[in-house]
Amino acid sequence: MIEYFIGVDGGGTGTRVRLANAGGDELAQGQGGPSALAHGIGNAWSNIGAAVVMAFDQAGLAQPPFGAMAIGLGLAGVHNKSWAAQFVDANPGYAALRLETDGFTTLMGAHGGQPGTIVAIGTGSVGQALLPGGEQREVGGWGFPAGDEASGGWLGLRAINHIEQVLDGRKPGSPFAQAVIGACGGARDPIQVWLGQANQTSYAQLAPIVIAHADNDATARAFLLAAGAEVAAIAHALDPSGTLPLALCGGLGAPLRAYLPPDLLARSVPPQGDAARGALRMIEQHVRANPINSWRTTQ
């Protein structure tokens, strides 16, 4: 018998969990380290588990056996079918599990399950649409470094390339460049070491520096305007008619609003809920519609 529902939003920077009781009443939240599947299946389950423990602690409850819980997850990396299958196979014993992309659960949370579009922009990026007839559409989500336009990782790559040119003397220095240089080691040799160890999360951690300097630095502002143009391209591909509401979600959703084309900004709406709430809604619906031990991954 299901006693608790858990909704999980897992990306390359961190994991967020929402906990609800069997009646659907939300009780608490938890958070943990990255659970994007690119970071490893064991690492993903470990960080999800830590976030679930935190949520039960916040609620003042003892965590029950896995068999008394149902979990819905929206994770970065689910597009890789092999990773998704390995993740489900490593289920520690949850009575019911539904795994989808983090874009889908963000969409579920943003519009309360109603038709609409989202562009989720955090460490990575993806666009999702739920059309009035129930059809789903996805744009982007190809992953770092080939895709994930407008994301934190995408901005970080541009910031790194800029300081490489500054250090070479190909571009003039600036406070913006010095801030990025300092964040990556301070000089050429330590920056080379940083580059050798960096992953998508590392690059995404440079995005706040770009945002902080955009008002006073033309290069940083140009990066954000380019990100806004990428968001607009994703939104247009999702909904060429421009009639569905658009929500910008993720950690960079709000900061990038100022860099969107005016027509896109005019039809954007605040998200009703986050991806963890969307995952919670998803697993609640799944359990009510399917027998326990019915498993589903993205197809």
C-alpha positions as CSV (number, residue, x, y, z in Angstrom):
1,M,0.0,0.0,0.0
2,I,1.3,3.4,-1.0
3,E,1.8,5.7,2.0
4,Y,3.8,8.5,0.4
5,F,4.5,10.0,-3.0
6,I,7.8,11.5,-4.0
7,G,8.5,13.9,-6.9
8,V,12.1,14.3,-8.0
9,D,13.6,17.0,-10.2
10,G,17.2,15.9,-11.0
11,G,19.7,17.9,-13.0
12,G,23.4,18.5,-13.4
13,T,23.6,20.9,-10.5
14,G,21.4,19.4,-7.9
15,T,18.3,17.4,-7.0
16,R,15.0,18.7,-5.6
17,V,12.4,16.5,-4.0
18,R,8.8,17.0,-2.9
19,L,7.1,14.7,-0.5
20,A,3.3,14.1,-0.2
21,N,1.1,11.7,1.7
22,A,-1.2,9.2,0.2
23,G,-4.0,11.8,0.0
24,G,-1.8,14.1,-2.1
25,D,-1.1,16.6,0.6
26,E,2.4,18.1,0.2
27,L,4.4,17.7,3.4
28,A,8.0,18.7,2.8
29,Q,10.9,19.3,0.5
30,G,14.5,18.0,0.3
31,Q,17.5,18.6,-1.8
32,G,20.8,16.9,-2.7
33,G,23.6,16.8,-5.2
34,P,23.4,16.3,-9.0
35,S,21.3,13.3,-10.3
36,A,21.7,13.9,-14.0
37,L,22.3,10.4,-15.4
38,A,25.4,11.6,-17.1
39,H,27.0,11.7,-13.7
40,G,26.5,8.0,-13.2
41,I,23.5,5.8,-12.2
42,G,24.8,5.0,-8.7
43,N,25.5,8.7,-8.1
44,A,22.0,9.6,-9.2
45,W,20.3,7.1,-6.9
46,S,22.6,8.1,-4.0
47,N,21.8,11.9,-4.3
48,I,18.1,11.2,-4.8
49,G,18.2,9.0,-1.6
50,A,19.8,11.8,0.4
51,A,17.2,14.3,-0.8
52,V,14.4,11.9,0.2
53,V,15.9,11.5,3.6
54,M,16.1,15.3,4.0
55,A,12.4,15.6,3.0
56,F,11.3,13.1,5.6
57,D,13.5,14.8,8.2
58,Q,11.9,18.1,7.3
59,A,8.4,16.6,7.8
60,G,9.4,15.1,11.1
61,L,8.6,11.6,9.9
62,A,10.5,8.3,9.9
63,Q,11.2,7.1,6.3
64,P,9.1,4.0,5.7
65,P,10.3,1.0,3.6
66,F,10.7,1.6,-0.1
67,G,7.7,-0.6,-0.8
68,A,5.5,1.9,0.9
69,M,6.5,4.7,-1.5
70,A,5.9,5.7,-5.1
71,I,8.4,7.9,-6.9
72,G,8.2,10.0,-10.0
73,L,11.3,11.4,-11.5
74,G,12.2,13.9,-14.1
75,L,15.9,13.5,-14.7
76,A,18.4,15.0,-17.1
77,G,19.9,12.4,-19.4
78,V,16.8,10.2,-19.8
79,H,17.0,10.7,-23.5
80,N,19.8,8.1,-23.4
81,K,17.7,4.9,-23.4
82,S,20.5,2.8,-22.1
83,W,21.1,5.1,-19.1
84,A,17.3,5.2,-18.4
85,A,17.0,1.4,-18.4
86,Q,20.0,1.1,-16.1
87,F,18.5,3.6,-13.7
88,V,15.2,1.8,-13.5
89,D,16.9,-1.6,-13.1
90,A,18.8,-0.1,-10.1
91,N,15.5,0.9,-8.4
92,P,16.2,0.2,-4.7
93,G,12.6,-1.1,-4.1
94,Y,10.1,1.7,-4.6
95,A,6.6,0.2,-5.1
96,A,5.9,2.2,-8.2
97,L,8.2,4.3,-10.4
98,R,7.8,6.6,-13.4
99,L,10.8,8.1,-15.1
100,E,10.5,10.9,-17.6
101,T,12.7,13.7,-18.9
102,D,13.2,16.7,-16.6
103,G,11.6,18.7,-19.5
104,F,8.3,16.8,-19.2
105,T,8.0,17.1,-15.5
106,T,8.8,20.8,-15.8
107,L,6.0,21.1,-18.3
108,M,3.6,19.3,-15.9
109,G,4.5,21.6,-13.1
110,A,4.5,24.9,-15.1
111,H,1.0,24.6,-16.5
112,G,-0.7,22.3,-14.0
113,G,-1.0,19.6,-16.7
114,Q,-2.9,21.9,-19.1
115,P,-1.7,22.8,-22.7
116,G,1.2,25.1,-22.9
117,T,4.9,25.4,-23.6
118,I,8.0,25.7,-21.5
119,V,11.7,26.3,-22.1
120,A,13.6,24.9,-19.1
121,I,17.0,26.6,-18.7
122,G,19.4,25.5,-16.0
123,T,22.6,23.6,-16.3
124,G,21.2,22.3,-19.6
125,S,18.1,23.4,-21.6
126,V,15.1,21.8,-23.3
127,G,11.8,23.0,-24.7
128,Q,8.5,21.0,-24.3
129,A,4.9,21.6,-25.4
130,L,1.6,20.0,-24.5
131,L,-0.8,20.7,-27.4
132,P,-4.5,21.1,-26.9
133,G,-5.1,17.6,-28.5
134,G,-2.8,16.0,-26.0
135,E,0.2,15.7,-28.3
136,Q,3.6,16.4,-26.9
137,R,6.4,18.1,-28.7
138,E,10.0,18.5,-27.7
139,V,12.8,20.8,-29.0
140,G,16.4,20.7,-28.0
141,G,17.6,18.6,-25.1
142,W,20.5,17.2,-27.2
143,G,22.9,17.6,-24.3
144,F,26.2,19.2,-23.5
145,P,28.3,20.4,-25.3
146,A,26.6,19.9,-28.7
147,G,23.3,21.3,-27.6
148,D,21.6,22.8,-24.5
149,E,21.5,26.3,-26.1
150,A,21.0,29.2,-23.7
151,S,21.8,27.0,-20.7
152,G,24.3,27.6,-17.9
153,G,26.7,25.2,-19.6
154,W,26.3,27.0,-22.9
155,L,27.0,30.4,-21.3
156,G,30.0,29.0,-19.4
157,L,31.6,27.6,-22.6
158,R,31.4,31.1,-24.2
159,A,32.8,32.7,-21.1
160,I,35.8,30.3,-21.1
161,N,36.4,30.9,-24.8
162,H,36.4,34.7,-24.1
163,I,39.0,34.5,-21.4
164,E,41.2,32.3,-23.5
165,Q,41.3,35.0,-26.1
166,V,41.8,37.7,-23.4
167,L,44.8,35.8,-22.0
168,D,46.2,35.4,-25.5
169,G,45.9,39.1,-26.1
170,R,43.3,38.5,-28.9
171,K,40.6,40.4,-26.9
172,P,41.0,43.3,-24.4
173,G,40.7,42.5,-20.7
174,S,37.8,43.7,-18.5
175,P,36.4,43.2,-15.0
176,F,34.1,40.5,-16.5
177,A,37.1,38.6,-17.9
178,Q,39.0,38.9,-14.7
179,A,36.1,37.5,-12.7
180,V,35.9,34.5,-15.0
181,I,39.7,34.1,-14.9
182,G,39.7,34.2,-11.1
183,A,36.9,31.6,-10.9
184,C,38.9,29.1,-13.1
185,G,42.3,29.4,-11.4
186,G,43.6,32.9,-12.0
187,A,46.3,32.1,-14.7
188,R,46.9,30.1,-17.8
189,D,48.4,26.9,-16.2
190,P,45.7,26.5,-13.5
191,I,43.0,27.2,-16.1
192,Q,44.4,24.4,-18.2
193,V,44.0,22.1,-15.2
194,W,40.5,23.4,-14.7
195,L,39.6,22.7,-18.3
196,G,40.9,19.2,-18.0
197,Q,38.6,18.4,-15.1
198,A,35.5,20.5,-16.1
199,N,32.1,19.0,-16.8
200,Q,28.8,20.6,-17.7
201,T,28.2,21.6,-14.1
202,S,31.6,23.3,-13.9
203,Y,30.8,25.4,-16.9
204,A,27.3,26.2,-15.7
205,Q,28.8,27.6,-12.5
206,L,30.2,30.5,-14.5
207,A,26.8,31.6,-15.8
208,P,26.1,33.8,-12.7
209,I,29.3,35.7,-13.5
210,V,28.0,36.4,-17.0
211,I,24.7,37.6,-15.6
212,A,26.3,39.8,-12.9
213,H,28.4,41.7,-15.4
214,A,25.8,42.1,-18.2
215,D,24.7,45.6,-17.3
216,N,28.3,47.0,-17.6
217,D,30.1,44.7,-20.0
218,A,29.2,44.5,-23.7
219,T,30.6,40.9,-24.1
220,A,28.6,39.5,-21.2
221,R,25.5,41.3,-22.4
222,A,26.0,39.9,-25.9
223,F,26.2,36.4,-24.6
224,L,22.8,36.9,-22.8
225,L,21.2,38.4,-25.9
226,A,22.3,35.4,-27.9
227,A,20.8,33.2,-25.2
228,G,17.5,35.1,-25.5
229,A,17.5,34.5,-29.3
230,E,18.1,30.8,-28.7
231,V,15.2,30.7,-26.3
232,A,13.0,32.4,-28.9
233,A,14.0,29.9,-31.6
234,I,13.1,27.0,-29.3
235,A,9.8,28.6,-28.4
236,H,8.9,29.2,-32.1
237,A,9.7,25.6,-33.0
238,L,7.5,24.3,-30.2
239,D,4.5,26.6,-31.1
240,P,4.8,28.3,-34.5
241,S,1.4,29.9,-34.1
242,G,2.5,31.6,-30.9
243,T,-0.9,31.0,-29.2
244,L,0.1,28.8,-26.3
245,P,1.3,30.2,-23.0
246,L,5.0,30.0,-22.5
247,A,6.8,29.6,-19.1
248,L,10.5,30.1,-18.7
249,C,11.6,27.6,-16.1
250,G,14.8,26.5,-14.3
251,G,17.4,28.5,-12.5
252,L,18.1,30.8,-15.5
253,G,14.5,31.2,-16.6
254,A,14.0,34.4,-14.6
255,P,17.4,36.1,-15.4
256,L,17.0,35.5,-19.1
257,R,13.5,37.2,-19.3
258,A,15.2,40.6,-19.7
259,Y,17.0,39.3,-22.9
260,L,14.0,37.9,-24.7
261,P,12.5,39.5,-27.8
262,P,9.5,41.7,-26.8
263,D,6.8,39.6,-28.5
264,L,8.0,36.4,-26.7
265,L,8.1,38.2,-23.4
266,A,4.6,39.5,-23.9
267,R,3.1,35.9,-23.9
268,S,5.3,34.4,-21.2
269,V,3.6,33.5,-17.9
270,P,5.0,32.6,-14.5
271,P,5.2,28.8,-14.0
272,Q,2.5,27.5,-11.6
273,G,4.8,25.0,-10.0
274,D,8.3,23.6,-10.4
275,A,9.5,20.4,-11.9
276,A,9.5,18.5,-8.6
277,R,5.8,19.4,-8.2
278,G,5.3,18.2,-11.8
279,A,7.0,14.9,-11.0
280,L,4.8,14.6,-7.9
281,R,1.6,15.2,-10.0
282,M,2.9,12.7,-12.6
283,I,3.5,9.8,-10.1
284,E,0.1,10.4,-8.4
285,Q,-1.7,10.2,-11.7
286,H,0.3,7.1,-12.7
287,V,-0.5,5.2,-9.5
288,R,-4.1,6.0,-9.7
289,A,-4.3,4.9,-13.4
290,N,-2.1,1.8,-13.1
291,P,-1.7,-1.2,-10.8
292,I,1.2,-1.1,-8.4
293,N,4.5,-2.5,-9.8
294,S,3.6,-1.1,-13.2
295,W,6.9,0.4,-14.4
296,R,7.4,3.1,-17.1
297,T,10.3,4.8,-18.5
298,T,10.4,7.3,-21.4
299,Q,9.8,5.5,-24.7
